[in-house]
Amino acid sequence: MNFEDTPQEAAFRQAAREWIGANAPIELKAELEAASVGNLVLKHMDPMAASKAWQKKKADAGWACLHWPTQYGGRGASAIERVIWGQEEGVYSKLNRPFGIGQGMCGPTMMAYATEDQKRRFLPPLASGEEIWCQLFSEPAGGSDLAGLRTRAERDGDDWVINGQKIWTSGAHYSDHAILITRTDPTVAKHKGLTMFFLDMRSPGIEIRPIKQVNGQSGFNEVFFTDVRIPDAQRLGKVGDGWQVSLVTLMNERLSIGAGYQTGFPELFELCCTLETGQGRAIDDPAVRSKLAQWAVRASGLKYTGYRAISAVSRGEMPGPENSIGKLVGGEMMQEIAMFALDLQGQAGVISDTASAMDNGRFQGMLLRSPGTRIEGGTDEILRNIIAERVLGLPADIRVDKSVPFNQIPTRARG
Ligand SMILES: Cc1cc2nc3c(=O)[nH]c(=O)nc-3n(C[C@H](O)[C@H](O)[C@H](O)COP(=O)(O)OP(=O)(O)OC[C@H]3O[C@@H](n4cnc5c(N)ncnc54)[C@H](O)[C@@H]3O)c2cc1C
C-alpha cells in the first residue's frame, strides 16, 4: 500500500483543489458540514436547485463524471484521479446525492449496452445533472433475491408492454429516465428469463407513489406499470440476458469508493469533547473514553481497508468483494454511534427537529437513516454471505431454486 501521490496525481490534486476553491458554493459550506446523512435540507435554497447548479458548473468545466470519455460528458480521467477528486470535493459532494444512482450505475450500464446514438443523446445530460436517472430493480418479491422479480415485459410488434410493480426506487419522483429489469420468459430458470430496458419516467401508464420514511422524508417510491410501452430499440443487451446486464450495474456500485463510508465517529468525538454531562466533559469519563477507543480502532480499520481498495484502483485493478466490508462495518457503526450520542444528550436526545435538536439533529438523522444504509445495495446478511463466499472461500449459500423454471417455483399464492 502506498499512501503518497505520484507526481502526476499530486498535480491533478492541486488542479482540482484550485478549481474547487475558486468555484464551489462557499455560501453553503457551513450548512453542508452540519447536514446529517439522508436527503439534504437547506434553509435558503432548494437542495435540488443547489445540486443541479453545482453539477452543471462542474460539467461545463470538465469536472463531472471524471472517468467517463469526454464525448459522453466526462473527462477521460483515470480511476485514481476520480478518487482524488472525491477527496478534494469533500463536503460539497453532499450536493451530488440526486445523481449518484444515475451516474454511478445507470450511466455505466448505458455505456456498456446502449447504441452509439443513444449514448451521445443520454449520457452528457446525465453527467451534467440536467437529466436524472433512477434504478427500477427491487420488487416486493425481488430484493436480495433480485432474480425473483415478477414485473412482466411482453413483446407487441416493435414495442414491449410492461406490467407490474417496483418498490424502494430512490428518486423515481424526480427522475427523467430509468433502467428497468423485467421478466420476459417465466418458463426458464429465474436468472435466465430476464431482460433490461431503459425508459422515460414520464411514459403513459407509470404511477409513482412516494413512501414516507421514519425521518419524515420521502426519498424512495413504489412504481406501478400498467401497459407501459417501451420500444425494442431501448432494450439493453439481448432478450434473456438481463441478469448479465444487471451484474454490470451492480458491479459499478462497488466502484463508488473514495468518498469513504460515513461512520459518525468524527462527529461523536467532537460531541464528546464539548458536551458537559454534569460530571464534567463527556470525553473525561472513562466509560465514554473506552467506547470511543473501540470505535477509533474500527474507524481506522475502515480507513485502511478503504486505502487498500484505492491502491488497487491506482494499480488499475477492479475493487473486489472485500469492498463490502466498508458498508457492513460503517453502517452498523453509524447506528451504534448515533444511539450512544443520543444517550449522552439525555432528554435532549429525543428532539429530532433539526431547528431545535442539539447539533442540528445530526445524530438523530444518523439514527433514523442508518437502518436504510444497512439494507440498500445489499443487506448486512447478504454482504456477510459475499465476504464468506468470495473473500474467505467458505461454502456457498444453498440455492434450491436456481435451476427450476421460474413458473414452477412454489409460491404461497399457489398453495
Ligand atoms: C434507502 C434505500 C434505498 C433503496 N433504493 C433502491 C433503488 O433505487 N432501486 C432499487 O431497485 N432498490 C432500492 N432499494 C431496495 C434494496 O435494494 C432492497 O431493499 C434490498 O436489496 C433488500 O431487499 P428486500 O428489501 O426485498 O429485503 P429481503 O431480500 O426480503 O430481505 C429480508 C431479510 O432477509 C434477509 N435475507 C434475504 N436473503 C438472505 C440470505 N440469502 N441469507 C441470509 N439472509 C437473507 C435480509 O438480509 C433481510 O434481513 C433501496 C433500499 C433502501 C433501504
The ligand as a MOL file (V3000), in Angstrom:
LIG
                    3D

  0  0  0     0  0            999 V3000
M  V30 BEGIN CTAB
M  V30 COUNTS 53 58 0 0 0
M  V30 BEGIN ATOM
M  V30 1 C -32.5920 3.5600 1.4020 0
M  V30 2 C -32.8590 2.5300 0.3270 0
M  V30 3 C -32.7900 2.8930 -0.9980 0
M  V30 4 C -33.0430 1.9390 -1.9910 0
M  V30 5 N -33.0090 2.3330 -3.3050 0
M  V30 6 C -33.2940 1.4410 -4.2780 0
M  V30 7 C -33.3400 1.8330 -5.6610 0
M  V30 8 O -33.1160 2.9920 -6.0080 0
M  V30 9 N -33.6720 0.9110 -6.5980 0
M  V30 10 C -33.9380 -0.3890 -6.2720 0
M  V30 11 O -34.2040 -1.1670 -7.1780 0
M  V30 12 N -33.9280 -0.7920 -4.9770 0
M  V30 13 C -33.6190 0.0860 -3.9740 0
M  V30 14 N -33.6200 -0.3080 -2.6640 0
M  V30 15 C -34.0200 -1.6910 -2.3330 0
M  V30 16 C -32.8910 -2.5500 -1.8260 0
M  V30 17 O -32.0400 -2.9380 -2.8710 0
M  V30 18 C -33.5580 -3.7670 -1.1500 0
M  V30 19 O -34.2980 -3.2930 -0.0380 0
M  V30 20 C -32.5260 -4.7680 -0.6640 0
M  V30 21 O -31.8980 -5.3960 -1.7570 0
M  V30 22 C -33.1580 -5.8350 0.2500 0
M  V30 23 O -34.2620 -6.4150 -0.3430 0
M  V30 24 P -35.6600 -6.5230 0.4210 0
M  V30 25 O -35.9790 -5.1740 0.9910 0
M  V30 26 O -36.6340 -7.1280 -0.5180 0
M  V30 27 O -35.3930 -7.4890 1.6400 0
M  V30 28 P -35.3690 -9.0920 1.5680 0
M  V30 29 O -34.4670 -9.5110 0.4550 0
M  V30 30 O -36.7750 -9.6020 1.5690 0
M  V30 31 O -34.6760 -9.4490 2.9380 0
M  V30 32 C -35.3930 -9.5370 4.1790 0
M  V30 33 C -34.4180 -10.0200 5.2380 0
M  V30 34 O -33.9460 -11.3470 4.9000 0
M  V30 35 C -32.5390 -11.3860 4.8610 0
M  V30 36 N -32.0800 -12.2800 3.7880 0
M  V30 37 C -32.5250 -12.3220 2.4990 0
M  V30 38 N -31.8590 -13.2630 1.8040 0
M  V30 39 C -30.9570 -13.8210 2.6570 0
M  V30 40 C -29.9690 -14.8450 2.5230 0
M  V30 41 N -29.7720 -15.4810 1.3610 0
M  V30 42 N -29.2270 -15.1400 3.6200 0
M  V30 43 C -29.4080 -14.5140 4.8050 0
M  V30 44 N -30.3470 -13.5440 4.9920 0
M  V30 45 C -31.0980 -13.1940 3.9310 0
M  V30 46 C -32.1380 -9.9490 4.5540 0
M  V30 47 O -30.8160 -9.6690 4.9820 0
M  V30 48 C -33.1710 -9.1480 5.3430 0
M  V30 49 O -32.7820 -9.0430 6.6890 0
M  V30 50 C -33.3700 0.6090 -1.6470 0
M  V30 51 C -33.4530 0.2590 -0.2910 0
M  V30 52 C -33.1990 1.2030 0.6870 0
M  V30 53 C -33.3100 0.7910 2.1310 0
M  V30 END ATOM
M  V30 BEGIN BOND
M  V30 1 1 1 2
M  V30 2 1 2 3
M  V30 3 2 2 52
M  V30 4 2 3 4
M  V30 5 1 4 5
M  V30 6 1 4 50
M  V30 7 2 5 6
M  V30 8 1 6 7
M  V30 9 1 6 13
M  V30 10 2 7 8
M  V30 11 1 7 9
M  V30 12 1 9 10
M  V30 13 2 10 11
M  V30 14 1 10 12
M  V30 15 2 12 13
M  V30 16 1 13 14
M  V30 17 1 14 15
M  V30 18 1 14 50
M  V30 19 1 15 16
M  V30 20 1 16 17
M  V30 21 1 16 18
M  V30 22 1 18 19
M  V30 23 1 18 20
M  V30 24 1 20 21
M  V30 25 1 20 22
M  V30 26 1 22 23
M  V30 27 1 23 24
M  V30 28 2 24 25
M  V30 29 1 24 26
M  V30 30 1 24 27
M  V30 31 1 27 28
M  V30 32 2 28 29
M  V30 33 1 28 30
M  V30 34 1 28 31
M  V30 35 1 31 32
M  V30 36 1 32 33
M  V30 37 1 33 34
M  V30 38 1 33 48
M  V30 39 1 34 35
M  V30 40 1 35 36
M  V30 41 1 35 46
M  V30 42 1 36 37
M  V30 43 1 36 45
M  V30 44 2 37 38
M  V30 45 1 38 39
M  V30 46 1 39 40
M  V30 47 2 39 45
M  V30 48 1 40 41
M  V30 49 2 40 42
M  V30 50 1 42 43
M  V30 51 2 43 44
M  V30 52 1 44 45
M  V30 53 1 46 47
M  V30 54 1 46 48
M  V30 55 1 48 49
M  V30 56 2 50 51
M  V30 57 1 51 52
M  V30 58 1 52 53
M  V30 END BOND
M  V30 END CTAB
M  END
